[in-house]
Amino acid sequence: MIYFLYGEDSYRSRQKLKEIIEGYKKVHKSGLNLIYTDARKNDFNDFFDNFRTTSMFAEKKMVILKNLFSAPGRPPPEGDAPLGQSSGWQEDFSKSIKVVKDLKDIVVVYESGSVDQRIKLFKDLQKNAKCQEFKFLQPAALRRWMALEFAGNNTKADFDAENLLLSFVGNNLWQMANEIKKLSNYKKGGIIQKKDVELLVRPNIENDIFKTIDALASKNKKQALDLLHKHLENGDNCLYLLSMIAYQFRNLLIIKDLQDKKKPLASCGLHPFVARKSSYLCSRFSMSELKKIYRKIFQIDLDIKTGKIDAETALDMLVAEI
């Protein structure tokens, strides 16, 4: 039997791998037949020899095979190569995949990240393995995941706290899980509020979003587009990026209003880190420009959610029109 776990959300794929391993250990108590193989460090024949060796405990073996898609290849020999002497791990595994599939033992092919779905290996695994892809969670699913994570830590978060935590952390579940644990330990069974997030959580993506807005303010649309597309290439969701931009421009409006009224920034109610950054950017915009941009963001968000425009195209248009 073969399991194939892969995808950009390495947190959930790692949790699934852990679940499979723990299920195996409950049935096979000795633990001596749980084998870890890294395709970047080990030879294919060493991997395949695991199934030729009989276990003294008559247990099923479980082999966790990592980095199969990034294993180095070898120059192919002349003529047809026997198993173990082809151009690399991927070719050898594809050649033996039906044999491995029919074994009583279990192989878990684990890739911590996205894989090239065009190659033969991926197609062979899709035909012969139980496959599960872990994409980054979309906003609604991410909120449900957060609620479950808070519940698992015997706490809850109110709506404003959730919103701020999402804007600070985004879809990085490794960080999100740590922040939820930290907030839960601080609150100890209570309800987490916005002020708790402001106190304990530092934004992780805002520097890049500030760079994007700074580029827009400097009329450097090429740089702004390059920064946004870098996030998209790294797997960030378009609506998430738009929500971050909306959040920043809303903060700029708040700070600009205080500046115009000559009131202290401390009265804005924002995290000091956010207030300082926003104050710097405010000098690049007039109040009327900020209001116009904020209305434009709201309209684009509505158009995306009602299917009037593609999300990535909408982001490009937003940059072009600012």
C-alpha positions in Angstrom: 0.0 0.0 0.0 1.2 3.5 -0.9 0.1 6.8 0.6 1.1 10.0 -1.1 1.0 13.3 0.9 2.0 16.6 -0.7 1.1 20.3 -1.0 2.0 23.8 -0.1 0.4 23.6 3.4 3.2 21.7 5.1 1.6 22.1 8.6 -1.5 20.0 7.7 0.4 17.5 5.6 2.8 17.0 8.6 -0.2 16.5 10.9 -1.6 13.9 8.6 1.8 12.1 8.4 1.9 12.1 12.2 -1.6 10.7 12.3 -0.7 7.8 10.0 2.4 7.0 12.0 0.6 7.0 15.3 -2.1 4.7 13.8 0.6 2.3 12.7 2.3 2.4 16.1 -0.9 1.5 17.9 -1.2 -1.8 16.0 2.6 -2.6 15.6 3.9 -2.1 19.1 7.6 -3.0 18.6 8.4 0.1 16.5 11.3 -1.7 14.9 9.7 -1.8 11.5 9.1 1.9 11.2 11.7 3.1 8.7 12.6 6.6 7.5 14.3 7.1 4.2 15.5 10.3 2.6 15.7 10.0 -1.2 18.3 12.8 -1.3 20.6 10.8 1.0 19.9 7.1 0.4 20.1 4.9 -2.6 17.0 3.4 -4.2 18.3 -0.1 -3.7 18.7 0.5 0.0 15.0 1.6 0.1 13.8 -1.5 -1.9 15.9 -3.9 0.2 13.6 -3.0 3.2 10.9 -5.1 1.6 13.2 -8.1 0.9 14.2 -8.5 4.5 11.8 -10.5 6.7 10.8 -9.0 10.0 11.5 -11.2 13.0 8.2 -9.9 14.5 6.1 -10.7 11.4 4.8 -7.1 11.5 4.0 -4.9 8.6 6.7 -2.5 7.8 6.1 1.2 7.3 8.6 3.2 5.3 8.4 7.0 5.3 9.9 8.1 2.1 10.8 11.8 1.9 12.1 14.1 -0.9 11.4 11.7 -3.7 10.6 14.6 -6.1 13.8 16.4 -5.3 16.2 13.4 -5.3 19.2 13.8 -7.6 19.3 11.9 -10.8 22.2 10.1 -12.5 23.2 10.0 -16.1 21.4 7.1 -17.8 23.6 4.2 -19.0 23.6 3.1 -22.6 20.8 0.7 -23.4 18.0 -0.4 -21.1 18.9 -0.1 -17.5 17.9 -2.6 -14.9 16.1 -1.5 -11.7 18.3 0.5 -9.5 20.6 1.6 -12.3 18.4 4.0 -14.3 18.7 7.8 -14.4 17.5 8.3 -10.8 15.2 7.7 -8.0 12.1 8.9 -9.8 12.5 6.5 -12.7 13.3 3.6 -10.3 10.3 4.2 -8.1 8.0 4.5 -11.2 9.3 1.2 -12.5 8.7 -0.6 -9.2 5.5 1.2 -8.1 3.1 -1.6 -8.9 5.3 -4.1 -7.0 5.4 -1.7 -4.0 1.6 -1.2 -4.2 0.9 -4.9 -3.9 3.2 -5.5 -0.9 1.7 -6.1 2.6 3.9 -3.3 3.8 3.1 0.4 3.8 5.0 3.2 2.0 4.2 6.8 2.7 5.6 9.2 0.1 5.8 12.5 1.9 6.6 15.8 0.1 6.8 19.0 2.3 5.6 21.3 -0.4 4.2 21.5 -3.9 5.4 19.0 -6.6 5.6 19.0 -10.4 2.3 17.5 -11.4 3.3 17.2 -15.1 5.9 14.5 -14.6 5.5 10.7 -15.0 6.2 10.0 -11.3 3.3 12.2 -10.1 0.9 10.5 -12.6 2.0 7.1 -11.5 1.4 7.9 -7.9 -2.0 9.2 -8.7 -2.9 5.9 -10.3 -1.4 3.7 -7.6 -1.4 5.5 -4.3 -3.9 7.0 -1.9 -3.2 10.7 -2.6 -4.0 13.7 -0.5 -3.0 17.2 -1.5 -2.8 20.0 1.2 -3.5 23.4 -0.3 -3.5 26.6 1.7 -6.8 27.0 3.4 -9.2 29.6 2.0 -10.5 32.3 4.4 -13.7 30.5 5.5 -11.9 27.2 6.0 -9.1 29.0 7.8 -11.5 30.5 10.2 -13.0 27.1 11.0 -9.5 25.7 11.5 -8.7 28.5 13.9 -12.0 27.9 15.9 -11.1 24.2 16.3 -7.5 25.1 17.3 -8.8 27.5 19.9 -11.3 24.9 21.2 -8.5 22.4 21.4 -6.7 24.8 23.7 -9.9 25.4 25.8 -10.4 29.0 24.7 -12.4 31.1 22.2 -11.6 34.2 20.3 -14.1 37.0 19.5 -14.7 38.1 15.9 -12.4 41.2 16.1 -9.6 39.1 17.6 -9.9 36.5 14.9 -9.8 39.3 12.2 -6.7 40.9 13.6 -5.0 37.5 14.1 -5.7 36.6 10.5 -4.3 39.9 9.2 -1.2 39.5 11.3 -0.4 35.8 10.5 -2.4 34.9 7.4 -2.4 31.2 6.3 0.9 30.2 7.9 -0.5 27.5 10.1 2.8 26.8 11.8 2.9 30.3 13.2 -0.9 30.4 13.7 -0.8 27.3 15.9 2.0 28.8 18.0 0.2 32.1 18.3 -3.1 30.4 19.3 -1.2 28.4 21.9 0.5 31.5 23.3 -2.8 33.5 23.4 -4.6 30.5 25.0 -1.9 30.2 27.7 -2.2 33.9 28.4 -6.0 33.8 28.6 -6.3 30.4 30.3 -9.9 29.4 29.3 -11.2 32.9 28.7 -12.3 34.6 25.6 -9.5 36.2 23.6 -10.1 39.8 22.5 -8.5 42.1 20.0 -6.4 43.8 22.7 -4.8 40.4 23.6 -3.8 39.9 19.9 -2.4 43.4 19.8 -0.4 42.7 23.0 1.1 39.3 22.1 1.2 38.9 18.3 3.6 40.6 15.9 2.6 40.9 12.3 4.6 38.8 9.9 3.7 39.9 6.4 3.1 43.6 7.0 6.6 44.6 6.1 6.1 43.4 2.5 2.6 44.9 2.3 4.1 48.2 3.6 6.7 47.9 0.9 3.9 47.4 -1.7 2.0 50.4 -0.5 5.2 52.5 -0.3 5.8 51.5 -3.9 2.3 52.6 -4.9 2.8 55.9 -3.0 6.0 56.5 -5.0 4.1 55.7 -8.2 6.4 52.7 -8.8 3.7 50.4 -10.0 6.1 47.9 -11.5 7.7 47.3 -8.0 4.3 47.1 -6.4 3.2 44.5 -9.0 6.4 42.5 -8.5 5.9 42.4 -4.7 2.3 41.3 -5.0 3.1 38.6 -7.6 6.0 37.3 -5.3 3.3 36.7 -2.7 1.1 34.9 -5.2 4.0 32.7 -6.4 4.6 31.8 -2.7 1.0 30.6 -2.4 -0.7 33.6 -0.7 -4.4 33.8 -1.6 -5.5 36.9 -3.7 -8.4 37.7 -1.3 -6.0 37.5 1.7 -3.6 39.9 0.0 -6.5 42.2 -0.8 -7.7 42.1 2.8 -4.2 42.9 4.0 -4.1 45.9 1.6 -7.6 47.0 2.8 -6.5 46.6 6.4 -3.4 48.8 5.8 -5.3 51.6 4.0 -8.0 51.6 6.7 -5.2 52.1 9.2 -3.7 54.9 7.1 -7.1 56.6 7.1 -7.3 56.4 10.9 -3.7 57.8 11.3 -4.2 60.5 8.7 -7.4 61.7 10.4 -5.4 62.0 13.7 -2.6 63.8 12.0 -5.0 66.3 10.4 -6.6 66.9 13.7 -3.2 67.1 15.5 -4.1 64.3 17.9 -1.6 61.9 19.4 -1.1 58.6 17.6 -1.6 56.7 20.9 -5.3 57.4 20.7 -5.7 55.5 17.4 -6.3 52.1 19.2 -3.8 50.3 16.8 -0.8 48.2 17.7 2.2 50.6 18.3 4.1 48.8 15.5 1.3 49.3 13.1 0.8 52.9 14.1 4.5 53.8 13.6 4.6 52.2 10.1 1.3 53.8 9.1 2.4 57.3 10.3 5.4 57.1 7.9 3.3 56.1 4.9 0.6 58.7 5.6 2.9 61.5 4.5 2.7 60.0 1.0 -1.1 60.4 0.6 -3.7 63.0 0.9 -6.9 62.3 2.8 -9.0 62.4 -0.4 -6.6 59.9 -2.1 -6.9 57.5 0.8 -10.7 57.6 0.8 -10.8 57.1 -3.0 -8.4 54.1 -2.8 -10.3 52.5 0.2 -13.6 52.8 -1.8 -11.9 51.2 -4.8 -10.6 48.3 -2.7 -14.1 47.7 -1.3 -15.6 47.7 -4.8 -13.0 45.2 -6.1 -13.6 42.9 -3.1 -17.3 42.9 -3.9 -16.6 42.3 -7.6 -14.4 39.3 -6.9 -16.8 37.7 -4.4 -19.8 38.1 -6.9 -17.7 36.6 -9.7 -17.6 39.8 -11.8 -13.8 39.7 -12.1 -10.9 37.2 -11.6 -9.1 37.9 -8.3 -5.5 38.1 -9.7 -6.7 40.4 -12.5 -8.5 42.6 -9.9 -5.2 43.0 -7.9 -3.4 44.1 -11.1 -6.1 46.5 -11.9 -6.1 48.0 -8.4 -2.4 48.7 -8.7 -2.8 50.2 -12.2 -5.6 52.5 -11.1 -3.9 53.9 -7.9 
